[in-house]
Amino acid sequence: MTLRGAAIRLTIMLGESDQTHHRPTYTEIVHRAHRAGLAGASVFRGIEGFGTSKHVHTARLLSLSEDLPVAVVIVDTDERIRAFLPELDDLEIEGLVTLEPLEVIGCAGRNPAGPAQDHP
């Protein structure tokens, strides 16, 4: 899928240990985005953070946390992201969900037969 120009970024902040249907919620979100045919989704694990609970979660050795912050980032057109939002309704996400407009200026993908190629 080629994605250039105006787009939107959906960011979902949640805890690493959050579960949906006996699997990590971040995994469920990525798989739903994939099934929906969205342009891409990535999960980023934080090393420290806090949310509405005001409890600081950290990866520092002396206070290891099993519930580090996780961000799921999905980028696609505004129309496709907004159509995807109802997919999140039954996940009972206890975190921050944001939408941010952006401009995609480049998008390269891997070619199974060779190096990365730019998509026109």
Order of alpha helices (4+ residues) and beta strands (2+ residues): beta-beta-beta-alpha-beta-beta-beta-beta-alpha-beta-beta-beta
